[in-house]
Amino acid sequence: MDITTAKLVCFSPTGTTRAVLEGFARGFAPETTELVDITRPDVRARPLRLADGEMLVIGVPVYMGRVPALLGDWLAALEGNGAPAVCVAVYGNREYEDALLELKDIVSDRGCVPVAGAAYIGEHSFSNEETASLGRPDTSDMAHAEAFGAKVREKLQGIASLDEVGELKVPGVHPYGGRTELWDVDFIAVDRELCTQCGLCAEVCPVEAIDAQDGTIIDEKKCITCCACIKSCPEGARSIKPGPVKDAQGRINSLFTVRKEPELFL
Ligand SMILES: Cc1cc2nc3c(=O)[nH]c(=O)nc-3n(C[C@H](O)[C@H](O)[C@H](O)COP(=O)(O)O)c2cc1C
């Protein structure tokens, strides 16, 4: 079967999920690739409807072993219309638990036909220079993502219709484990000497939790601890304060030191 357009849908506050999907798209090489970056609140306000000849490639970071809960409304409005779907979970070298299964279940409920799934490793949102996942996805991960794209292309070219595709099996259990509630925590330290009030932190925040005029003002109720503001600050003015997020960083650095590799399900 022919796919002319790949719709790359990603939620990717710190850019690792997006990088993996872009690698996939290079390998799949459709006529047209459209990026639907649902990290941005304005993009999340518009529902996506898939049409004939289109394929959904959806990637989310794993948050507490789950699909990030704030995507619930957007995902509930997705109209799959029988389009093939590739599901990608990107996690920070701890575990992806049931997140890939949850993503697969969601897209099937929305009328897509899951044809492939994968779990990739991205630099952990809470990373520092001692974190094992630093710099991932790296060259080897990106080559893997491109090869994954080529494999999915081959799979689809080998069939006349999606009726020939069997049930996609991915790891995970029902009911899902993990947690959908994130910490409600004041964890960002801003160095006022370094901050130039450039406003980039407010621009990259996926939930509009940072004041556009004063980056030191953060709404903790809205904040999802994604660390996009910390990682994108050109002055290095933002960091993780002592507290639960810093403690989680310590656990990640001491417990998850063995490099994990991407996994494919086709
Ligand atoms: C709130 C939160 C929860 C997370 N939970 C997990 C987890 O359960 N397992 C894991 O390995 N990584 C976890 N991570 C790390 C992210 O999945 C990982 O860094 C991912 O690459 C971030 O994707 P992005 O760059 O597209 O934002 C978590 C990150 C955040 C912010």
The ligand as an SDF file (V2000), in Angstrom:
LIG
                    3D

 31 33  0  0  0  0  0  0  0  0999 V2000
    7.7170   14.3320   34.5990 C   0  0  0  0  0  0  0  0  0  0  0  0
    8.6650   13.4000   33.9280 C   0  0  0  0  0  0  0  0  0  0  0  0
    8.5600   12.0310   34.1350 C   0  0  0  0  0  0  0  0  0  0  0  0
    9.4430   11.1480   33.5020 C   0  0  0  0  0  0  0  0  0  0  0  0
    9.2850    9.8070   33.7050 N   0  0  0  0  0  0  0  0  0  0  0  0
   10.1460    8.9290   33.1050 C   0  0  0  0  0  0  0  0  0  0  0  0
   10.0010    7.5190   33.2890 C   0  0  0  0  0  0  0  0  0  0  0  0
    9.0540    7.0370   33.9050 O   0  0  0  0  0  0  0  0  0  0  0  0
   10.9470    6.6980   32.7450 N   0  0  0  0  0  0  0  0  0  0  0  0
   12.0180    7.1850   32.0400 C   0  0  0  0  0  0  0  0  0  0  0  0
   12.8710    6.4070   31.6330 O   0  0  0  0  0  0  0  0  0  0  0  0
   12.1240    8.5220   31.7750 N   0  0  0  0  0  0  0  0  0  0  0  0
   11.2180    9.4030   32.2800 C   0  0  0  0  0  0  0  0  0  0  0  0
   11.3170   10.7530   32.0230 N   0  0  0  0  0  0  0  0  0  0  0  0
   12.3360   11.2140   31.0680 C   0  0  0  0  0  0  0  0  0  0  0  0
   11.7700   11.4690   29.6640 C   0  0  0  0  0  0  0  0  0  0  0  0
   10.9310   10.4300   29.2550 O   0  0  0  0  0  0  0  0  0  0  0  0
   12.9320   11.5850   28.6490 C   0  0  0  0  0  0  0  0  0  0  0  0
   13.8950   12.4860   29.1020 O   0  0  0  0  0  0  0  0  0  0  0  0
   12.4810   11.9910   27.2540 C   0  0  0  0  0  0  0  0  0  0  0  0
   13.5940   11.7970   26.4040 O   0  0  0  0  0  0  0  0  0  0  0  0
   12.0270   13.4490   27.1790 C   0  0  0  0  0  0  0  0  0  0  0  0
   11.4770   13.6810   25.9040 O   0  0  0  0  0  0  0  0  0  0  0  0
   11.5320   15.1080   25.1630 P   0  0  0  0  0  0  0  0  0  0  0  0
   12.9870   15.4440   24.9530 O   0  0  0  0  0  0  0  0  0  0  0  0
   10.8640   14.8370   23.8570 O   0  0  0  0  0  0  0  0  0  0  0  0
   10.8600   16.1200   26.0250 O   0  0  0  0  0  0  0  0  0  0  0  0
   10.4590   11.6510   32.6290 C   0  0  0  0  0  0  0  0  0  0  0  0
   10.5500   13.0330   32.4220 C   0  0  0  0  0  0  0  0  0  0  0  0
    9.6650   13.8970   33.0560 C   0  0  0  0  0  0  0  0  0  0  0  0
    9.7830   15.3690   32.7890 C   0  0  0  0  0  0  0  0  0  0  0  0
  1  2  1  0
  2  3  1  0
  2 30  2  0
  3  4  2  0
  4  5  1  0
  4 28  1  0
  5  6  2  0
  6  7  1  0
  6 13  1  0
  7  8  2  0
  7  9  1  0
  9 10  1  0
 10 11  2  0
 10 12  1  0
 12 13  2  0
 13 14  1  0
 14 15  1  0
 14 28  1  0
 15 16  1  0
 16 17  1  0
 16 18  1  0
 18 19  1  0
 18 20  1  0
 20 21  1  0
 20 22  1  0
 22 23  1  0
 23 24  1  0
 24 25  2  0
 24 26  1  0
 24 27  1  0
 28 29  2  0
 29 30  1  0
 30 31  1  0
M  END
$$$$
